[in-house]
């Protein structure tokens, strides 16, 4: 049983962070067990530089709008979690019952719960890409794709089963096509272009920026002979083919 500081939200618990996959994915919404202590939202723009003949410095000619990212760390615990955690009522009853059992009798594997979020990076066979997600938590509302998730298991029971873990998650904004075209009016999908892969780039984020639709990532994969879209390396040069 956890004997640390009391939960200050026990009397009036805060609403749990909810992750809702797009309906076409067929996946159910996920309510986290414990809310993150903090989150970080960030965005960068990518300046395109040009240097005139004889000039000593470069000038910014155009700017490509960068996508917004959302990062946070989630805590998962099945060893001492009680009824205050998030999730369906059936799971919360399991946590409450599990929390009062002696350590050797505890039966909940934390991977059952971390795996639900980790699996949001899987390519959906119908969509041909990972599902778009809506994250809602009080005043926070974010629509994007999970592009990075690191699981760290920090405690195990006597049989070696993981019972406590941290998840480091990063989501990249999924924009609608009209917004992308407004932000990047100089990007044209009717001519073949080349771009260098930067850290954090994915095929679907590149397709979203270049074409206005993440679903068109396969055109880039086919043009570059990419079999596994997850194996992008920073510094690779990709052809972005024209749409015909």
N, C-alpha and C positions, 0 to 999 in steps of 0.2 A: 504494500500500500504506500502511495506517495505521501510523504510527511513534510513537504516543503511549505512555502507560503500559501495562505488560503486564497482561493479564487475570488477576486474582488467583484466578479460579475455573476456570482452564484445566485444572488438575490434577484438581479435583473440582468440576465445574460444578454450579451450583445449578439445581434444577428450574425449568423455565420456567412462567410464568403461562399457564394454559389457559382459554380461553373456549369454553364448550359451549352452543350454541343448543338450545332444547327440541326433542325428537324430531319433533314435529308440523310444525316449520318446514322439514324436509328439508335443513337446512344442516349442514355438517361442522364438527367442533371446530377451533378455531384455537389454535395455540401461537405465542406472540409470539417475535420474533427476539431481542430483548434484554429482560431483566426491568426493570421500573421501578425507579428509585433510591429511591422512596418512594411512599406513597399516603396519602390523607386520607379518613377516614370521619367523617361528621357527621350530625347530626339536630337538628331544631328542632321545638318544639311551637307551636301557634298558639292563643294565649289569646283567648277571646271576652269582651269587656268590657261592663259595664253600669254606668250611673251612676244612682244614686237621685235622687229629687226633692230639690233643695237641697244635694246632696252636692258637694264640691269635687274629689273624686277618684273614679275608676272602680274597680270590683271585678271580679275574674276570676270569671265565672259558670261557664263550661265550658272545657275544653281539648281541642282537636283534635290528635291525635297526628300528628306529621309523619313523613314517610318518610325513611329513612336514605339517604344518598348516598355514593358512592365515587368519588373523583377521583384520577387519576394521569396521568403523561406517559410515552409510549412512544417509544423511539428505533428508527428503521428505517434500515438502511444496506445497499446492495448494491454499493457501490464497493469496500469493503475487508473486508466480512464474510467470515469463514472458516468452518471446520467447527464452531466452537463455538456457532453461533447455533441457535435453535430452529426448529421446523418439520419437515415430513416429510423422510425421508432423501434423497429425490430432490432437494428444494430445497437441502438442505445440501451435497450434492455440487456443485450448480450454483454455490453461493456460493464453495465452496472453489476450483473451477476458475476462476471469474470473478476471484477476488482476486489471482491470479498473472498475469493478463493485463495488458499495457500499457494505459494509460488510454483511448486511442482505440478499443481492441478490446472494452472492457467492454460487456456486452449486456443486463444485468438492469435493468429499469425498476422503481424502488421503489414506484410506484403499484400494481403488481400485488399487493403485500403490504399496503400501507396500505389499499387499496380493500376488502380482505376485512373489515376492522373497520369502516370507514366505511359499508359496505353493511348492517351490522347495524341501522341505523336505518330501513331501507326497510320499508314496510308489506307484510307477507306476504299474498298474495292469498287464501290459505286461512284464515289466522287473523284477517284484517282488522285487523292491528296489527303493530308490530314484534315479533320473537320475544323471549320471555323467555330470559335467559342465566344460566348458572352459571359463576362465576369461581372458580378454584381455584389457589392458589399457596402451597405449604407449609401453614402454619396458617390462611391466609385462605380463607374460603369465603363467597361472596356471591351471592345470586340477585336479579337485577334486569333492567332494560331500559336500553339505551344511549340517552340523551336528548340528548347533546351530544358532538360530535367535531369538532375543528378540526385540519386538516392544514396544516403549515408545511413547505414544501420549502426546504431550505437549501443544497443543492449539486446541480450539474448536470454532465453530461459535455460533450464538445466539440460534440455535436449538439443540446444543450439538453434532453436527457432527464433527468428527476429521478432522482438516485441516493441521496439522503439526505434524511430527513424526521423531524419530530417530530409526534406525535399527542397532543393534549390531550383526554382522555376523561372523561365524567361518566356514571355509572350511578345510576339511582334504584331503590331496593328494590321488588321485586314481592312483595307479601304474599299469603298465602292468605286466602280469605274469612273463615275462622273467627277468624284473628288480628286482622283489621281490625275485626270486630264487637266483639271483646273490648276493643280499644283505643279504639273510638269507639262506645260503647253508646248515645249520644244521637243519633247520625246515623240517620235513618229513610229507607229508600228508597221509602216509599209516599206521600210528600208532595213536591210541587214546591218546590224551594229555589232560592236565587240565591247566587252567590258571585263574588267578584272575583278575577281571575287575578293570581297573584303570580309573581314571577320564578322560573323553574324549573318551573312547572306545565306539564303536558301533559294532553291529553284522557284518555289512558289512566291517568295517575296520579290525576286527579280521579275517574274512574270507579272506580278501585281503592279510593279513600278513601270515596266516597259509597255505592257499591253493593257493594263487596267483590269486584268482578270487573273487571279492566282491559278484558276483552273487550266490555263494555257501553258503551265510549266512543262508539259510533256513535249511541246514544240522545241523548247530549248534543249531538253534532254536528248531528243532524237537528233538534233542538229550537231550535238557534241558527242554522240555515242555514249551517253551516260546511262548505265543500267541501274545503278543504285543512286537515287537522288539525294541520299543522305551523305554520300562520300564526296562532298565539295571540299576543296582545299583552298585556303587563303592564298591568293597570288595566281590561281589558275585564270587563264584567259578564255572566256566563253563567247561563242558566236550567238547573237540574239537574232534569229531569222525573221525576215519580213513575213507578215501575215498575208496570205493570198486567198 
